[in-house]
Amino acid sequence: MTQSGPDQMPLLSLANMDKAAFAAALGTSFRRFGFAMICDHGIDQALIDRGWALARSFFALPDEVKSRHDALGNGGQRGYTAFGREIAKGARENDLKEFWHIGRDLPAGDSLGQTMPPNVWPEELPDFRPVFTRLFGQFDQVGAELLSAVALCLGLEADWFDDPIRNGNSILRLLHYPPVSPQAPGIRAGAHEDINLITLLLGAEEGGLELKDRSGNWLPVTPPPGALVINVGDMLQRLTNHVLPSTSHRVVNPPPQRRGYSRYSMPFFLHLRPDFVIDALPQCVSAANPRRDPPISAHDYLTERLVEIGLVAKE
């Protein structure tokens, strides 16, 4: 574990730290920042490199080709979402990004298929499906390991999350922030909190990710090459009764001389099963921290939030 200073997150090794020590350090970083940085995570770097290349190839396609795979019909859960469609909760301006969503492949006839639509794939890129199916699986495995550490830091059994995330509605997002002019406003993605349990983010060549600390200051998040940035989502915040906080973060534009370059990133949003009921863990409720939210199913909570960010139409 390395630490650069009091306002810098430690870099935690998933492979080379004792499990109990890793869990304690992860919990400390989550409580302090709502974020953590992880190295030695084991996701195949060659596969990651192939994924980056395919993402660039897809977003370089003409708009009329990309729009063939529009995700409007499934609440943005699978396929392509065009530039400028998503908006951060409470924001006035839409984000300057386009993205593609890959979800979990369920067995035929699975009852969860009613809330988790099937994947769509761009036939223009034959390698897209096999590469991102494998990457989804590796993100899913690492995410489960991290949640095992979260369970331990909360005083739960290490396997506590195994059933709640089994066939969870997780999403692998391929993100493209196109170039902007040197005079462009400062924000590419407005301040927001993620919906899900935890997010696993592969860093971008072009920086810009910032988190809001407990004092209200914006801190840059600059992981070393190959590291994962992990952050608490609102579902985990709700489950832990805000003991593990979901932290506002945003993507700002780089210095003017770098605004002519695209920014790519690859977050994996790890979700609960749609039928799991999110209710505050008993050990996270006390006289000093009374229960804040009523129980709600993961699917109903997700739907509420997708309406708020403009991906699902309000009924």
C-alpha positions as CSV (number, residue, x, y, z in Angstrom):
1,M,0.0,0.0,0.0
2,T,1.3,3.4,-1.0
3,Q,0.2,6.9,0.1
4,S,1.3,10.2,-1.4
5,G,-0.2,12.6,1.2
6,P,-3.2,13.4,3.4
7,D,-5.4,14.3,0.5
8,Q,-4.3,11.4,-1.7
9,M,-6.0,8.0,-1.8
10,P,-3.8,5.1,-1.0
11,L,-3.0,2.6,-3.8
12,L,-4.2,-0.8,-2.5
13,S,-2.9,-4.1,-3.9
14,L,-5.7,-6.7,-4.4
15,A,-3.1,-9.5,-4.9
16,N,-0.4,-8.6,-2.5
17,M,-2.1,-7.5,0.7
18,D,-3.5,-9.7,3.4
19,K,-7.3,-10.0,3.0
20,A,-8.1,-8.6,6.4
21,A,-5.6,-5.7,5.9
22,F,-7.0,-5.0,2.4
23,A,-10.6,-5.0,3.7
24,A,-9.7,-2.6,6.5
25,A,-7.8,-0.2,4.2
26,L,-10.6,-0.3,1.6
27,G,-13.1,0.6,4.3
28,T,-10.9,3.4,5.5
29,S,-10.5,4.9,2.0
30,F,-14.3,4.5,1.3
31,R,-15.2,6.3,4.5
32,R,-12.7,9.1,3.9
33,F,-13.1,9.6,0.1
34,G,-16.0,7.4,-1.1
35,F,-13.3,6.2,-3.5
36,A,-10.3,3.9,-3.6
37,M,-7.5,3.0,-6.0
38,I,-6.6,-0.7,-6.7
39,C,-3.6,-2.2,-8.4
40,D,-2.8,-5.9,-9.1
41,H,-6.5,-6.6,-9.9
42,G,-5.8,-9.3,-12.4
43,I,-7.8,-8.1,-15.3
44,D,-6.0,-9.2,-18.5
45,Q,-4.1,-6.1,-19.8
46,A,-4.0,-7.5,-23.4
47,L,-7.8,-7.9,-23.3
48,I,-8.1,-4.3,-21.9
49,D,-6.0,-3.0,-24.8
50,R,-8.2,-4.8,-27.3
51,G,-11.2,-3.3,-25.6
52,W,-9.8,0.2,-25.9
53,A,-9.1,-0.3,-29.6
54,L,-12.6,-1.6,-30.3
55,A,-14.2,1.2,-28.4
56,R,-12.3,3.8,-30.5
57,S,-13.3,1.9,-33.6
58,F,-16.9,2.0,-32.7
59,F,-17.1,5.6,-31.7
60,A,-15.3,6.6,-34.9
61,L,-18.2,5.1,-37.0
62,P,-20.6,7.6,-38.7
63,D,-23.5,8.7,-36.5
64,E,-26.0,7.1,-38.8
65,V,-24.3,3.7,-38.3
66,K,-24.1,4.1,-34.5
67,S,-27.7,5.1,-34.3
68,R,-28.8,1.7,-35.7
69,H,-28.0,0.4,-32.2
70,D,-29.9,3.1,-30.3
71,A,-30.7,2.2,-26.7
72,L,-33.8,4.4,-26.4
73,G,-36.1,1.4,-26.5
74,N,-34.6,-0.2,-23.4
75,G,-33.9,2.7,-21.0
76,G,-30.4,3.0,-22.2
77,Q,-29.4,-0.3,-20.6
78,R,-28.1,-2.0,-23.8
79,G,-26.5,-0.5,-26.9
80,Y,-25.7,3.0,-27.9
81,T,-26.7,6.3,-26.3
82,A,-26.0,9.3,-28.4
83,F,-23.9,12.4,-27.6
84,G,-25.6,14.8,-25.2
85,R,-28.6,12.6,-24.1
86,E,-27.7,11.9,-20.5
87,I,-27.9,14.6,-17.8
88,A,-26.6,14.5,-14.3
89,K,-29.3,14.5,-11.6
90,G,-30.3,18.1,-10.9
91,A,-28.0,19.5,-13.6
92,R,-29.1,22.1,-16.2
93,E,-26.9,21.0,-19.1
94,N,-26.5,17.6,-20.6
95,D,-23.2,15.8,-20.5
96,L,-20.8,16.0,-23.4
97,K,-20.4,12.3,-24.0
98,E,-21.7,9.3,-25.9
99,F,-21.6,5.7,-24.7
100,W,-22.3,2.0,-25.2
101,H,-23.8,-0.4,-22.6
102,I,-23.1,-4.1,-22.3
103,G,-25.1,-6.1,-19.7
104,R,-25.3,-9.6,-18.4
105,D,-26.3,-12.5,-20.7
106,L,-29.1,-14.4,-18.8
107,P,-30.1,-18.0,-19.6
108,A,-33.1,-18.3,-21.9
109,G,-36.3,-18.1,-19.9
110,D,-34.8,-16.5,-16.8
111,S,-37.4,-14.6,-14.9
112,L,-35.0,-11.6,-14.5
113,G,-35.2,-11.2,-18.3
114,Q,-38.3,-9.1,-17.7
115,T,-36.2,-6.4,-16.1
116,M,-32.8,-7.0,-17.8
117,P,-33.0,-6.7,-21.7
118,P,-30.8,-8.8,-23.9
119,N,-27.5,-7.4,-25.2
120,V,-27.3,-5.9,-28.7
121,W,-24.0,-6.1,-30.6
122,P,-22.6,-4.0,-33.5
123,E,-22.2,-6.3,-36.5
124,E,-19.8,-3.8,-38.0
125,L,-17.2,-5.0,-35.5
126,P,-17.1,-8.8,-35.3
127,D,-14.7,-8.9,-32.4
128,F,-16.8,-6.6,-30.3
129,R,-19.0,-9.3,-28.7
130,P,-16.3,-11.9,-27.7
131,V,-13.9,-9.3,-26.3
132,F,-16.4,-7.4,-24.2
133,T,-18.2,-10.6,-23.1
134,R,-14.8,-11.7,-21.6
135,L,-14.1,-8.2,-20.2
136,F,-17.5,-8.1,-18.5
137,G,-16.8,-11.5,-16.9
138,Q,-13.4,-10.3,-15.6
139,F,-14.8,-7.1,-14.2
140,D,-17.6,-9.1,-12.6
141,Q,-15.1,-11.4,-10.9
142,V,-13.0,-8.6,-9.5
143,G,-16.1,-6.7,-8.4
144,A,-17.2,-9.7,-6.4
145,E,-13.7,-9.9,-4.7
146,L,-14.0,-6.2,-3.8
147,L,-17.5,-6.7,-2.3
148,S,-16.1,-9.6,-0.2
149,A,-13.7,-7.1,1.3
150,V,-16.5,-4.6,1.8
151,A,-18.5,-7.2,3.6
152,L,-15.5,-7.9,6.0
153,C,-15.0,-4.2,6.7
154,L,-18.7,-4.0,7.7
155,G,-18.4,-7.0,10.0
156,L,-20.3,-9.3,7.7
157,E,-19.3,-12.8,6.4
158,A,-17.0,-12.6,3.4
159,D,-19.6,-14.2,1.1
160,W,-22.5,-12.0,2.2
161,F,-22.8,-10.3,-1.2
162,D,-22.7,-13.5,-3.2
163,D,-26.4,-14.0,-3.5
164,P,-27.4,-10.3,-3.7
165,I,-25.2,-9.8,-6.8
166,R,-25.9,-13.2,-8.4
167,N,-27.2,-12.4,-11.9
168,G,-27.1,-8.7,-10.9
169,N,-28.0,-6.0,-13.5
170,S,-24.4,-4.8,-13.9
171,I,-23.4,-2.7,-16.8
172,L,-20.0,-2.2,-18.6
173,R,-20.0,1.2,-20.2
174,L,-17.7,2.3,-23.0
175,L,-17.5,6.1,-22.8
176,H,-16.4,8.7,-25.4
177,Y,-16.0,12.4,-24.7
178,P,-15.3,14.0,-28.1
179,P,-12.9,16.8,-28.5
180,V,-14.1,20.3,-27.5
181,S,-12.9,23.7,-28.5
182,P,-10.2,25.6,-26.4
183,Q,-13.0,28.0,-25.3
184,A,-15.4,25.2,-24.2
185,P,-17.1,25.4,-20.8
186,G,-15.2,23.5,-18.0
187,I,-17.4,20.4,-17.5
188,R,-17.7,17.3,-19.7
189,A,-19.8,15.4,-17.1
190,G,-21.7,17.2,-14.4
191,A,-21.3,16.4,-10.7
192,H,-23.2,13.2,-9.8
193,E,-23.2,10.1,-7.7
194,D,-23.4,6.6,-9.3
195,I,-26.6,4.6,-8.9
196,N,-25.1,1.1,-8.3
197,L,-23.3,-0.7,-5.5
198,I,-19.7,0.0,-6.5
199,T,-18.1,1.2,-9.8
200,L,-14.9,-0.1,-11.2
201,L,-13.2,2.4,-13.5
202,L,-10.4,1.9,-15.9
203,G,-8.6,5.2,-16.2
204,A,-8.5,7.4,-19.2
205,E,-5.5,8.7,-21.2
206,E,-7.0,12.2,-20.9
207,G,-7.6,13.2,-17.3
208,G,-10.4,15.1,-15.8
209,L,-12.0,13.0,-13.1
210,E,-12.5,14.8,-9.8
211,L,-14.2,13.9,-6.5
212,K,-15.7,16.2,-3.9
213,D,-14.2,15.7,-0.5
214,R,-15.9,16.1,2.9
215,S,-14.8,19.8,3.0
216,G,-16.4,20.5,-0.4
217,N,-13.1,20.7,-2.3
218,W,-12.7,19.1,-5.7
219,L,-9.7,16.7,-5.7
220,P,-8.3,15.2,-9.0
221,V,-8.3,11.4,-9.2
222,T,-5.1,10.3,-10.9
223,P,-4.6,6.6,-10.8
224,P,-1.3,5.1,-12.1
225,P,-1.4,3.3,-15.4
226,G,-3.3,0.0,-15.2
227,A,-4.9,0.7,-11.8
228,L,-8.7,0.7,-11.1
229,V,-10.6,3.5,-9.4
230,I,-13.3,2.1,-7.2
231,N,-16.2,4.2,-5.8
232,V,-19.2,3.7,-3.6
233,G,-22.6,4.0,-5.4
234,D,-25.9,5.1,-4.0
235,M,-27.2,1.5,-3.6
236,L,-24.3,0.7,-1.2
237,Q,-24.7,4.0,0.6
238,R,-28.4,3.2,1.1
239,L,-27.6,-0.4,2.2
240,T,-25.1,0.9,4.8
241,N,-27.3,3.7,5.9
242,H,-24.6,6.2,4.7
243,V,-21.8,4.6,6.7
244,L,-20.1,4.1,3.3
245,P,-20.8,7.4,1.5
246,S,-21.5,7.8,-2.2
247,T,-19.3,10.8,-3.3
248,S,-20.1,13.4,-5.9
249,H,-17.7,13.3,-8.8
250,R,-17.4,15.0,-12.2
251,V,-15.3,15.1,-15.3
252,V,-13.8,18.5,-16.2
253,N,-12.2,19.5,-19.4
254,P,-8.4,19.3,-19.6
255,P,-6.2,22.4,-20.2
256,P,-7.0,24.2,-23.4
257,Q,-4.1,22.7,-25.3
258,R,-5.5,19.1,-24.7
259,R,-9.2,19.9,-25.5
260,G,-8.7,18.8,-29.1
261,Y,-8.3,15.2,-28.0
262,S,-11.0,12.6,-27.2
263,R,-11.3,11.1,-23.8
264,Y,-12.2,7.4,-23.4
265,S,-13.0,5.5,-20.2
266,M,-14.5,2.2,-19.3
267,P,-16.5,2.0,-16.0
268,F,-18.2,-1.2,-14.8
269,F,-21.3,-0.4,-12.7
270,L,-21.8,-3.4,-10.4
271,H,-25.5,-3.8,-9.6
272,L,-27.6,-6.0,-7.3
273,R,-30.1,-8.5,-8.5
274,P,-33.2,-6.5,-9.7
275,D,-35.4,-8.4,-7.1
276,F,-33.1,-7.7,-4.1
277,V,-34.6,-5.4,-1.5
278,I,-32.3,-2.6,-0.4
279,D,-32.8,-2.1,3.3
280,A,-30.3,-0.7,5.8
281,L,-28.1,-3.2,7.5
282,P,-28.9,-3.5,11.2
283,Q,-25.3,-2.9,12.3
284,C,-25.4,0.4,10.3
285,V,-28.4,1.8,12.2
286,S,-28.0,3.4,15.6
287,A,-29.3,6.2,17.8
288,A,-26.5,8.4,16.3
289,N,-27.2,7.2,12.8
290,P,-31.0,6.5,12.5
291,R,-32.5,4.7,9.5
292,R,-32.6,7.2,6.6
293,D,-34.4,5.4,3.8
294,P,-37.3,3.0,3.5
295,P,-36.8,-0.4,1.8
296,I,-37.0,-0.5,-2.0
297,S,-36.2,-3.2,-4.6
298,A,-33.0,-2.7,-6.7
299,H,-35.1,-2.6,-9.9
300,D,-37.5,0.1,-8.6
301,Y,-34.6,2.2,-7.3
302,L,-32.8,1.9,-10.6
303,T,-35.9,2.9,-12.6
304,E,-36.4,6.0,-10.4
305,R,-32.8,7.1,-11.0
306,L,-32.9,6.4,-14.8
307,V,-35.9,8.7,-15.0
308,E,-33.9,11.4,-13.2
309,I,-31.0,11.3,-15.6
310,G,-33.1,11.2,-18.7
311,L,-32.6,7.7,-19.9
312,V,-36.2,6.5,-19.1
313,A,-39.3,8.5,-19.9
314,K,-41.3,9.6,-16.9
315,E,-44.7,7.8,-16.8
